[in-house]
Amino acid sequence: MSVVMSRFSRRFARSEDGQIVIEFVLLVPLLFTILLTAFELGLYAKRQFWLDRGLDIAVREVRLNTGSIPDHDGLKDVICAQAPFIPDCADSLKLEMIKVDPRSFTQLSSDIDCVDRSQPVTSDDDPNYQTGEEHDLMMVRACVKFDPIFPTTGLGFHFVKDGSGQAAMFATSAFVQEPG
């Protein structure tokens, strides 16, 4: 019995069949995770770019249209028209517009007001949307909820998600309310 075992163990030690399987099992999941993370990051960057651009164009329009106070839905429509790669923009975009005192500036709250997609988006009596008056410095923050493409892998796994599995991205801008 020991002779048979020793022959088998020597033959097994000399055999090189199946060695690539070990490398495959160790490296392919890592490379696949890197690929999925790169795809998720690219899509996230594209959406963030279009959100920033849409908000900048909307704020520029507010600055140039002096004397007109923007309402929530009008500002949101301008942002969504300029951000074609944000899925379901009209229902997933939430705006905060807060009056800021430039002489005693304080940071905006880190608690971002985002959309709960299970409820309709309304702007009526929203304490985080103040239209301001002449010469007021206004900070605008837009927040969008989105579904990660790969929520269980790589970057999609590390997004901070709400109870429905959606992650958030936001953009911030500022303008001065011009006199009418």
Phi, psi and omega in degrees: 000319181290330178292318179296317180294320181292322177296316180299316182292323177293317179294321179294320181291327180279337184290138178247008180293135175084006181292329180292337180298323180296313178297320179299313182296326181278322189265327184297315177299323178295312180295322178294320177296319178296319179297313180294322178295319179297319178295314179298317180295319178297316179292321178297315180296322179296314179296319180296319178300313182291327175294314178300315181296315179299317179293319179297319179292320178296317179292323177297318178297322177295318180296320183282331178270070184296142178091347179257127180270122183288139173263165186303309185291323179295316178295320179295321178297320179295316180297314182293328177294331181265356183237075185288343184263011174265113183293135176054049187301317184298327182264345184251356182265131176233134181250141169241131174229117189234133177287133182236137176275115183290341182276337176223067186293133172234148180297150173293156179300142177283351176276099186277132179278108182242171184280137166262105187296347179282350178238151179291149179278122178233152178248357182290128177055036177276117182293344180266008176234097179250131183280335177078175179234184182303139177067016178273138174276123183244133173257131179244131177231126178252133180234135180233135173263142179213158177267124175298145180293316179239081187291347183250004186227138171057231183296321179300330178287329185268355174296144173283120185244154176272190183296335180266007177084016181260143176260166182235148170225151182218160176224149183231143176211173181215155174203165176253129179291114184281154178290149184268000000 
